[in-house]
Amino acid sequence: MKKLLIELLKKYYTQISDKWIDILIPIYKDKLTETQIQAFVYSSLNTFIDVIRKTDYKEADQFLISSYNLFSATNLNLLEISQIFSQGRFAVLNSIELIRSIDNGC
């Protein structure tokens, strides 16, 4: 399962990150710059891949610290932070659904 998740994230990295960024920019444009959003999304995906591949949570620790600093500096509340991660999950699930529809010829 680990190998499949890594392959999925790597193969659809651009599609997932672009979708996630496209969703976040209009929602958080008043609190985060486009560069901050892009950096957060890329960092998130890279951290997920590293943690899955290495089963080492040291990268995740640094990611959480960086995320906390970003979110604190921009005064995002817990609900907004949760929505940011939910949109990332949506971007991944959207890619999985696209794969299924292609594989099933739909």
N, CA, C and O atoms as a DFTB+ gen file, in Angstrom:
424 C
 N C O
     1  1       0.815      -1.187       0.000
     2  2       0.000       0.000       0.000
     3  2       0.866       1.261       0.000
     4  3       0.547       2.247      -0.665
     5  1       1.981       1.212       0.767
     6  2       2.888       2.357       0.800
     7  2       3.380       2.693      -0.603
     8  3       3.376       3.851      -1.021
     9  1       3.800       1.665      -1.312
    10  2       4.343       1.864      -2.650
    11  2       3.291       2.468      -3.578
    12  3       3.600       3.356      -4.372
    13  1       2.064       1.994      -3.483
    14  2       0.976       2.504      -4.308
    15  2       0.688       3.978      -4.004
    16  3       0.492       4.778      -4.920
    17  1       0.664       4.330      -2.725
    18  2       0.422       5.728      -2.343
    19  2       1.527       6.637      -2.861
    20  3       1.252       7.720      -3.378
    21  1       2.765       6.206      -2.726
    22  2       3.890       7.011      -3.209
    23  2       3.810       7.180      -4.719
    24  3       4.000       8.283      -5.233
    25  1       3.531       6.100      -5.428
    26  2       3.407       6.169      -6.887
    27  2       2.295       7.119      -7.294
    28  3       2.464       7.915      -8.218
    29  1       1.167       7.041      -6.616
    30  2       0.035       7.912      -6.911
    31  2       0.403       9.381      -6.687
    32  3       0.147      10.229      -7.541
    33  1       1.001       9.669      -5.541
    34  2       1.363      11.057      -5.235
    35  2       2.414      11.602      -6.198
    36  3       2.349      12.765      -6.596
    37  1       3.373      10.774      -6.569
    38  2       4.406      11.227      -7.496
    39  2       3.861      11.393      -8.916
    40  3       4.139      12.387      -9.586
    41  1       3.091      10.418      -9.358
    42  2       2.572      10.452     -10.722
    43  2       1.636      11.637     -10.936
    44  3       1.662      12.269     -11.992
    45  1       0.816      11.936      -9.941
    46  2      -0.175      13.006     -10.068
    47  2       0.180      14.229      -9.235
    48  3      -0.689      15.036      -8.904
    49  1       1.453      14.363      -8.899
    50  2       1.933      15.466      -8.068
    51  2       1.486      16.823      -8.615
    52  3       0.915      17.633      -7.885
    53  1       1.743      17.063      -9.879
    54  2       1.402      18.352     -10.491
    55  2      -0.099      18.570     -10.502
    56  3      -0.573      19.653     -10.162
    57  1      -0.843      17.558     -10.887
    58  2      -2.293      17.668     -10.935
    59  2      -2.864      17.929      -9.536
    60  3      -3.731      18.788      -9.372
    61  1      -2.390      17.203      -8.544
    62  2      -2.870      17.374      -7.164
    63  2      -2.502      18.758      -6.643
    64  3      -3.349      19.463      -6.093
    65  1      -1.251      19.145      -6.812
    66  2      -0.822      20.445      -6.287
    67  2      -1.531      21.588      -7.003
    68  3      -1.948      22.549      -6.357
    69  1      -1.676      21.505      -8.313
    70  2      -2.369      22.561      -9.054
    71  2      -3.826      22.697      -8.600
    72  3      -4.324      23.807      -8.418
    73  1      -4.494      21.570      -8.421
    74  2      -5.887      21.585      -7.979
    75  2      -5.993      22.209      -6.586
    76  3      -6.856      23.051      -6.337
    77  1      -5.113      21.789      -5.692
    78  2      -5.118      22.281      -4.319
    79  2      -4.854      23.788      -4.292
    80  3      -5.545      24.533      -3.597
    81  1      -3.857      24.226      -5.047
    82  2      -3.517      25.651      -5.123
    83  2      -4.679      26.448      -5.705
    84  3      -5.039      27.502      -5.180
    85  1      -5.263      25.946      -6.785
    86  2      -6.385      26.638      -7.424
    87  2      -7.569      26.824      -6.481
    88  3      -8.284      27.823      -6.563
    89  1      -7.770      25.878      -5.604
    90  2      -8.866      25.983      -4.631
    91  2      -8.511      26.984      -3.534
    92  3      -9.358      27.779      -3.126
    93  1      -7.276      26.952      -3.056
    94  2      -6.880      27.785      -1.914
    95  2      -6.737      29.265      -2.249
    96  3      -7.079      30.117      -1.429
    97  1      -6.243      29.579      -3.423
    98  2      -5.959      30.978      -3.753
    99  2      -7.189      31.873      -3.599
   100  3      -7.100      32.893      -2.915
   101  1      -8.327      31.542      -4.201
   102  2      -9.465      32.457      -4.040
   103  2      -9.996      32.534      -2.601
   104  3     -10.515      33.570      -2.185
   105  1      -9.866      31.457      -1.859
   106  2     -10.403      31.430      -0.499
   107  2      -9.509      32.223       0.463
   108  3     -10.018      32.934       1.330
   109  1      -8.195      32.110       0.318
   110  2      -7.266      32.672       1.296
   111  2      -6.402      33.805       0.745
   112  3      -5.383      34.152       1.343
   113  1      -6.798      34.382      -0.385
   114  2      -5.983      35.430      -1.003
   115  2      -5.805      36.656      -0.119
   116  3      -4.848      37.410      -0.295
   117  1      -6.719      36.867       0.836
   118  2      -6.594      38.009       1.730
   119  2      -5.678      37.727       2.919
   120  3      -5.274      38.654       3.622
   121  1      -5.350      36.465       3.147
   122  2      -4.517      36.109       4.297
   123  2      -3.163      35.539       3.905
   124  3      -2.192      35.678       4.649
   125  1      -3.090      34.901       2.750
   126  2      -1.845      34.277       2.298
   127  2      -1.538      34.746       0.881
   128  3      -2.443      34.954       0.074
   129  1      -0.251      34.910       0.591
   130  2       0.133      35.243      -0.777
   131  2       0.093      33.968      -1.616
   132  3       0.078      32.858      -1.084
   133  1       0.078      34.143      -2.902
   134  2       0.099      32.982      -3.800
   135  2       1.381      32.171      -3.574
   136  3       1.353      30.941      -3.607
   137  1       2.477      32.848      -3.351
   138  2       3.755      32.174      -3.097
   139  2       3.688      31.353      -1.812
   140  3       4.186      30.228      -1.774
   141  1       3.083      31.896      -0.765
   142  2       2.933      31.149       0.487
   143  2       2.067      29.909       0.281
   144  3       2.380      28.836       0.796
   145  1       0.990      30.058      -0.465
   146  2       0.100      28.924      -0.731
   147  2       0.832      27.851      -1.513
   148  3       0.753      26.670      -1.174
   149  1       1.546      28.252      -2.559
   150  2       2.296      27.285      -3.358
   151  2       3.338      26.573      -2.516
   152  3       3.456      25.350      -2.576
   153  1       4.095      27.331      -1.729
   154  2       5.138      26.727      -0.894
   155  2       4.531      25.747       0.100
   156  3       5.085      24.671       0.326
   157  1       3.400      26.107       0.694
   158  2       2.740      25.220       1.644
   159  2       2.284      23.931       0.964
   160  3       2.506      22.843       1.495
   161  1       1.657      24.038      -0.186
   162  2       1.153      22.856      -0.894
   163  2       2.303      21.937      -1.294
   164  3       2.239      20.730      -1.060
   165  1       3.350      22.492      -1.894
   166  2       4.486      21.664      -2.310
   167  2       5.158      21.016      -1.102
   168  3       5.515      19.839      -1.136
   169  1       5.323      21.787      -0.048
   170  2       5.922      21.251       1.174
   171  2       5.066      20.134       1.757
   172  3       5.590      19.119       2.216
   173  1       3.767      20.317       1.740
   174  2       2.845      19.305       2.256
   175  2       2.986      17.999       1.484
   176  3       3.176      16.937       2.077
   177  1       2.894      18.082       0.174
   178  2       2.979      16.867      -0.642
   179  2       4.334      16.186      -0.497
   180  3       4.406      14.962      -0.380
   181  1       5.410      16.971      -0.504
   182  2       6.748      16.380      -0.349
   183  2       6.908      15.718       1.016
   184  3       7.521      14.656       1.129
   185  1       6.358      16.344       2.043
   186  2       6.431      15.761       3.380
   187  2       5.640      14.459       3.442
   188  3       6.113      13.475       4.011
   189  1       4.450      14.444       2.864
   190  2       3.638      13.222       2.855
   191  2       4.392      12.089       2.170
   192  3       4.419      10.965       2.671
   193  1       4.997      12.380       1.035
   194  2       5.747      11.364       0.295
   195  2       6.927      10.861       1.121
   196  3       7.150       9.654       1.213
   197  1       7.682      11.776       1.721
   198  2       8.844      11.392       2.523
   199  2       8.459      10.547       3.727
   200  3       9.110       9.546       4.024
   201  1       7.403      10.951       4.416
   202  2       6.975      10.208       5.607
   203  2       6.508       8.808       5.218
   204  3       6.829       7.836       5.902
   205  1       5.767       8.699       4.147
   206  2       5.293       7.383       3.703
   207  2       6.484       6.514       3.284
   208  3       6.561       5.342       3.652
   209  1       7.401       7.088       2.522
   210  2       8.533       6.323       2.005
   211  2       9.480       5.883       3.124
   212  3       9.884       4.721       3.176
   213  1       9.827       6.800       4.005
   214  2      10.843       6.521       5.015
   215  2      10.271       6.014       6.333
   216  3      11.002       5.463       7.155
   217  1       8.992       6.192       6.535
   218  2       8.355       5.920       7.823
   219  2       9.131       6.627       8.934
   220  3       9.317       6.090      10.026
   221  1       9.570       7.825       8.630
   222  2      10.331       8.655       9.564
   223  2       9.593       9.980       9.692
   224  3       9.337      10.662       8.699
   225  1       9.260      10.328      10.908
   226  2       8.421      11.497      11.126
   227  2       9.210      12.768      11.405
   228  3       8.616      13.785      11.762
   229  1      10.530      12.741      11.253
   230  2      11.335      13.940      11.489
   231  2      10.964      15.049      10.505
   232  3      10.868      16.212      10.895
   233  1      10.755      14.700       9.234
   234  2      10.343      15.693       8.246
   235  2       8.980      16.273       8.607
   236  3       8.732      17.463       8.415
   237  1       8.102      15.428       9.127
   238  2       6.764      15.884       9.516
   239  2       6.850      16.867      10.674
   240  3       6.085      17.829      10.724
   241  1       7.765      16.641      11.599
   242  2       7.946      17.567      12.712
   243  2       8.311      18.958      12.193
   244  3       7.720      19.955      12.609
   245  1       9.272      19.020      11.296
   246  2       9.687      20.314      10.748
   247  2       8.557      20.939       9.937
   248  3       8.352      22.151       9.993
   249  1       7.832      20.131       9.194
   250  2       6.696      20.615       8.414
   251  2       5.649      21.245       9.329
   252  3       5.123      22.316       9.027
   253  1       5.348      20.587      10.441
   254  2       4.354      21.110      11.374
   255  2       4.811      22.432      11.995
   256  3       4.005      23.343      12.182
   257  1       6.087      22.533      12.308
   258  2       6.620      23.787      12.844
   259  2       6.498      24.904      11.812
   260  3       6.051      26.005      12.134
   261  1       6.890      24.623      10.585
   262  2       6.803      25.622       9.519
   263  2       5.355      26.027       9.261
   264  3       5.051      27.206       9.080
   265  1       4.475      25.046       9.245
   266  2       3.050      25.335       9.028
   267  2       2.494      26.182      10.170
   268  3       1.763      27.146       9.943
   269  1       2.843      25.815      11.378
   270  2       2.382      26.583      12.536
   271  2       2.842      28.039      12.430
   272  3       2.056      28.958      12.660
   273  1       4.109      28.244      12.083
   274  2       4.643      29.601      11.954
   275  2       3.902      30.382      10.872
   276  3       3.565      31.549      11.071
   277  1       3.646      29.747       9.730
   278  2       2.919      30.401       8.643
   279  2       1.506      30.761       9.084
   280  3       1.064      31.896       8.906
   281  1       0.804      29.797       9.656
   282  2      -0.587      30.029      10.032
   283  2      -0.712      31.036      11.169
   284  3      -1.656      31.826      11.202
   285  1       0.228      31.011      12.089
   286  2       0.205      31.977      13.195
   287  2       0.445      33.393      12.681
   288  3      -0.237      34.335      13.085
   289  1       1.409      33.532      11.796
   290  2       1.759      34.852      11.265
   291  2       0.615      35.463      10.456
   292  3       0.512      36.685      10.346
   293  1      -0.233      34.624       9.897
   294  2      -1.328      35.124       9.061
   295  2      -2.672      35.110       9.783
   296  3      -3.708      35.409       9.190
   297  1      -2.643      34.763      11.064
   298  2      -3.850      34.766      11.900
   299  2      -4.970      33.866      11.380
   300  3      -6.147      34.215      11.465
   301  1      -4.596      32.722      10.850
   302  2      -5.609      31.752      10.445
   303  2      -6.110      31.019      11.682
   304  3      -5.328      30.664      12.563
   305  1      -7.414      30.798      11.740
   306  2      -7.960      30.062      12.879
   307  2      -7.976      28.568      12.569
   308  3      -7.699      28.153      11.444
   309  1      -8.298      27.777      13.567
   310  2      -8.265      26.319      13.432
   311  2      -9.209      25.809      12.348
   312  3      -8.870      24.865      11.634
   313  1     -10.362      26.405      12.216
   314  2     -11.314      25.999      11.178
   315  2     -10.729      26.247       9.788
   316  3     -10.846      25.400       8.903
   317  1     -10.101      27.402       9.599
   318  2      -9.494      27.709       8.308
   319  2      -8.354      26.741       7.992
   320  3      -8.210      26.298       6.853
   321  1      -7.558      26.419       8.987
   322  2      -6.455      25.471       8.786
   323  2      -6.996      24.099       8.422
   324  3      -6.466      23.431       7.534
   325  1      -8.045      23.683       9.102
   326  2      -8.678      22.406       8.792
   327  2      -9.191      22.388       7.355
   328  3      -9.063      21.379       6.662
   329  1      -9.766      23.493       6.909
   330  2     -10.273      23.578       5.537
   331  2      -9.145      23.497       4.514
   332  3      -9.315      22.917       3.441
   333  1      -8.000      24.075       4.844
   334  2      -6.851      24.005       3.942
   335  2      -6.448      22.545       3.721
   336  3      -6.213      22.127       2.587
   337  1      -6.368      21.779       4.801
   338  2      -5.997      20.371       4.675
   339  2      -7.115      19.558       4.013
   340  3      -6.837      18.611       3.276
   341  1      -8.356      19.917       4.268
   342  2      -9.480      19.226       3.619
   343  2      -9.433      19.415       2.104
   344  3      -9.743      18.496       1.346
   345  1      -9.047      20.599       1.675
   346  2      -8.936      20.848       0.232
   347  2      -7.807      20.012      -0.370
   348  3      -7.902      19.580      -1.519
   349  1      -6.757      19.785       0.387
   350  2      -5.680      18.902      -0.089
   351  2      -6.173      17.477      -0.237
   352  3      -5.873      16.809      -1.226
   353  1      -6.932      17.010       0.750
   354  2      -7.515      15.672       0.675
   355  2      -8.440      15.573      -0.534
   356  3      -8.432      14.565      -1.242
   357  1      -9.236      16.611      -0.771
   358  2     -10.122      16.640      -1.927
   359  2      -9.325      16.543      -3.227
   360  3      -9.724      15.827      -4.145
   361  1      -8.209      17.254      -3.312
   362  2      -7.382      17.219      -4.521
   363  2      -6.834      15.823      -4.776
   364  3      -6.783      15.377      -5.922
   365  1      -6.423      15.129      -3.715
   366  2      -5.927      13.756      -3.863
   367  2      -7.060      12.829      -4.289
   368  3      -6.907      12.045      -5.226
   369  1      -8.191      12.919      -3.603
   370  2      -9.332      12.053      -3.932
   371  2      -9.851      12.324      -5.338
   372  3     -10.279      11.400      -6.030
   373  1      -9.816      13.558      -5.757
   374  2     -10.230      13.908      -7.107
   375  2      -9.339      13.215      -8.139
   376  3      -9.824      12.746      -9.170
   377  1      -8.042      13.153      -7.860
   378  2      -7.110      12.470      -8.763
   379  2      -7.378      10.970      -8.802
   380  3      -7.294      10.347      -9.861
   381  1      -7.698      10.395      -7.654
   382  2      -8.016       8.965      -7.596
   383  2      -9.277       8.675      -8.410
   384  3      -9.327       7.692      -9.149
   385  1     -10.280       9.516      -8.278
   386  2     -11.516       9.339      -9.059
   387  2     -11.242       9.454     -10.553
   388  3     -11.817       8.713     -11.350
   389  1     -10.377      10.367     -10.932
   390  2     -10.015      10.516     -12.338
   391  2      -9.335       9.254     -12.854
   392  3      -9.616       8.812     -13.968
   393  1      -8.451       8.675     -12.061
   394  2      -7.776       7.440     -12.432
   395  2      -8.792       6.319     -12.616
   396  3      -8.730       5.567     -13.589
   397  1      -9.717       6.214     -11.686
   398  2     -10.754       5.176     -11.769
   399  2     -11.578       5.312     -13.027
   400  3     -11.856       4.322     -13.704
   401  1     -11.975       6.544     -13.347
   402  2     -12.810       6.733     -14.523
   403  2     -12.037       6.411     -15.797
   404  3     -12.606       5.872     -16.747
   405  1     -10.740       6.738     -15.827
   406  2      -9.915       6.407     -16.993
   407  2      -9.753       4.899     -17.099
   408  3      -9.892       4.330     -18.182
   409  1      -9.456       4.239     -15.958
   410  2      -9.261       2.797     -15.958
   411  2     -10.520       2.037     -16.332
   412  3     -10.451       0.967     -16.936
   413  1     -11.678       2.595     -15.971
   414  2     -12.960       1.935     -16.276
   415  2     -13.534       2.363     -17.611
   416  3     -14.604       1.903     -18.009
   417  1     -12.821       3.251     -18.312
   418  2     -13.284       3.680     -19.613
   419  2     -14.505       4.577     -19.578
   420  3     -15.242       4.652     -20.561
   421  1     -14.731       5.252     -18.479
   422  2     -15.889       6.142     -18.342
   423  2     -15.594       7.505     -18.867
   424  3     -16.458       8.381     -18.830
